[in-house]
Amino acid sequence: MRSIIVAVVSFLTLLSPSLAHADTGDVDAAARGVVRVVIMGSDGDEVFPISHGTGFAVSSNKIVTNAHVVREALQDDTLRIAIVPNEGEEAAFGKPIAVSPRNDLALIELTETSLRLPPLTMAGTISGDMGEVSAVGYPMNVDLAQGLEFQDIFRAQPPVKSRGFLSGQRPSRQFDTILHTAPIARGNSGGPLLDGCGRVLGVNSFGADSNGSDAEFYFAVSLRELLPFLRENDVEPRTSALPCRSIDELNAEERSRFEQERSEARELVAAREAELAQKRSTAMMRAQLEVLEERENAMALAMVLLLIALGGGYFAYQARREGETGGRLMVAAGIGGAALIGTILAWVTRPPFSEIEDRVAAAMAEAEQPTPDKPSTLADDGTLLCTFVPERSRVTGSRTDDVEFDWAADGCVNGRTQYGLSGGKWSRVFVPNDEAAVSVNSYDPDTRTFQTEKYLLGRSAMQAARQARGKYKPLACGVTEAAAQLGDQQSSVLGQLPERPNERLVYTCEARTAAVGAGSTGGDE
C-alpha cells in the first residue's frame, strides 16, 4: 500500500512543472544551523543524557525546538539543556526563554556566547500541496543503527536528512500543522521541515500512528504558529516569500536570454546592413545622376564657350583683314580668348567618373555617424543606483534592497575598494569573520549589471576560505596593475567554493548624478 501511495505522489509531482526539487546544497546550508538539543542530568562530576531532540537557529544565539523536547528540564531544575552543533568540538548550554505547550513550541537562548549559529530562513508562505520537502534532525533509530552510545550524542554529528512530499495543511491538537511524508523518528522533534530552497516550512513535531500497515505521515508545526510565536518573543526571523528556483534553471534562462539578445543583435546588424545597402544604392544612383549631369553641363558650357571663342576669333580675323586695328578687333579678340580659356577650364574641371565613388563614400560616412547623445562607453559611470531583478535571481534569505555605489573605470568602488579583473570580469570576494558565507560581488560595466553570488558554507569550509583569504592583502585603489593582481589573488578563494552558489542576486544599474542615501556595497572587508 505504501509503495503505491509513494508512486502516486511521485507521479503527481512530475505532472506539476511548478514544483521545485530539493537542492542538496540548500539543505546542507540550512543544516548548518540545525543542532541536537540534549536534556542532561548529573551525578556528582558525571554528566549523562536523559533524552534528546532537535532544534534550529532563528538567530545567532536563539534556537527553536518543540515544547515537549524540553518538558523534563522545565519540571526538574537539576537538569540542564545542552546544545550540540553539527560541526566543531564545543557544545553550549541554553535556557528556555519562551515555551508554548499549546502549539508545541519552545525558544532556547544560548547562555554562552562562544557558539554562534547561522540562522535559518523562513519560507514566508506555503505554495501548495504535493511539493517536495526535507526533514533535518537527529533520529534516535539512526544513532542506534550506527552503534552510537547514548554518551556519543554530546559529540558533534551531522544531522540526518530525509525527503518526502508536502501533503497538506490541517489543524491538529488545537494548532495548525503541515502534513508531509518526509520520514522522522524520535529525536527529530523540533527539527525543521524545509522546502526545495532550504527554507523553513515548519517545526517537525510528531508522526501519525500507522499500526505497522498504513502509509506513514508526519506533522510539523506550521509557520502560522511559528512566526507569531517568534515575534511575540522579540525575534524577527529571516523570511523569504520569493519563488524557489534552482541555479540550474537560472543558468538555463540566462543562456536563453543571451541567445535571444544575440539573435536580436544579429537581426539589428542585418537590418542595419540592409539599411546601409539601401542607402548606398540610393547614394550611388544620386551620385551617378549628379556627376553625369555636372559632366554634361560642363561639356555643354565648354561647347558654348568654344563656339563663342570661334565666333570671337572669326570676327577678329575679319576685322584684321579689313585693316582695322582699333576697338572692334580688340573686343573680338578678347571675347574669343576669354571664351577659349573658359572652354579649357570647363572641360578640365568637369567631374571625373571616379567622383561617383567619392560622393558615395562621403554620403555613407555621414549615414554611419553615431547618435550624438549615445555614450561610447559605460566603463566609467560614476554613481550607480542598482535595482533588484527577481526574475533573474535566486534568493533563500538575503535582503534585496536597492544598491548604490560609485564605479570608476579602473574597478575602484566608492573610492576605496578595488575590484579584481580576471577573464574580462570585474569581481570582489568577501570572506567575513562574522558570517558563515562567502560572497562574490561582480559588476559588468558594459551592461550595467551588478551581481552577488553567495555561498553558504560549513564551519570547516569557512575556515579554509578565511585561511586562503588571509594570505593576501588587496592593493589599494590607484596602484598600478591593482585590478589584475587582485584578480589573480582571489582565485585561491574562488577555487575552494562549490560549483554552484546558494544565492544569486542580480541588479540592473543606472547612472546617477548624485547620491540618494541608498545602501552601498563593495566596502572594505
Salt bridges, closest charged atoms under 4 A:
ASP23 OD2 - ARG500 NH2 3.89
ASP26 OD2 - ARG394 NH2 2.29
ASP28 OD1 - LYS161 NZ 2.93
GLU90 OE2 - ARG459 NH1 2.94
ASP104 OD2 - HIS68 ND1 2.91
GLU109 OE2 - LYS62 NZ 3.63
GLU132 OE1 - HIS21 ND1 3.68
GLU132 OE1 - ARG163 NH1 3.98
ASP143 OD2 - ARG36 NH1 2.91
ASP152 OD1 - ARG155 NE 3.78
ASP176 OD2 - ARG224 NH1 3.39
ASP195 OD2 - ARG199 NE 3.00
GLU216 OE1 - ARG2 NH1 3.65
GLU225 OE1 - ARG102 NH2 3.11
GLU236 OE2 - ARG231 NE 3.37
ASP248 OD2 - ARG500 NH1 2.70
GLU253 OE1 - ARG245 NH2 2.25
GLU254 OE1 - ARG257 NH2 2.88
GLU254 OE2 - ARG392 NE 3.01
GLU259 OE2 - ARG262 NH2 2.78
GLU261 OE2 - ARG257 NH1 2.58
GLU275 OE1 - ARG272 NH1 3.57
GLU275 OE2 - LYS279 NZ 3.27
GLU290 OE1 - ARG359 NH1 3.29
GLU294 OE1 - ARG359 NH2 2.64
GLU322 OE1 - ARG328 NH2 2.86
GLU324 OE1 - ARG328 NE 2.93
GLU355 OE2 - ARG359 NE 3.13
GLU357 OE1 - ARG280 NH2 3.37
ASP381 OD1 - ARG448 NH2 2.94
ASP401 OD2 - ARG399 NH2 2.67
GLU435 OE2 - LYS454 NZ 2.87
GLU453 OE2 - ARG504 NE 2.80
ASP524 OD2 - ARG416 NE 3.88
GLU525 OE2 - ARG428 NE 3.78
GLU525 OE1 - ARG469 NE 2.83
